[in-house]
């Protein structure tokens, strides 16, 4: 009786091992040629700007440049910003984030004494925070 139980366990382990081997072989062969057919992108976390944040106009402009924004006379298109007397008008691009899609919008930041003093949308309504899209850090092709 004891030998029958051990024999049954040996058969189950043998069949299970064979099934796992075949499954592994099939998966490897189906993915072998397509390992990096779709590039992977690595992004930073998104940047938040809010009233009271310690930041100079130059700091904010540097961050915008790293994100690929362009300095223009009038920020009328997403991905642009304009500067005038310590005020920045930024037309933020739309992007997907964890909580959903953030639509493109034009906002005005006023910086006083190296701090963001106010943050308003294009209608003049005060905003508590502005989230900028994450920066692309690298890609794996």
Helices and strands as residue ranges (DSSP letters): H 2-31, G 32-34, E 40-43, E 47-49, H 57-66, E 70-71, E 80-84, E 87-92, E 95-97, E 100-102, E 105-112, E 115-121, E 130-132, E 136-140
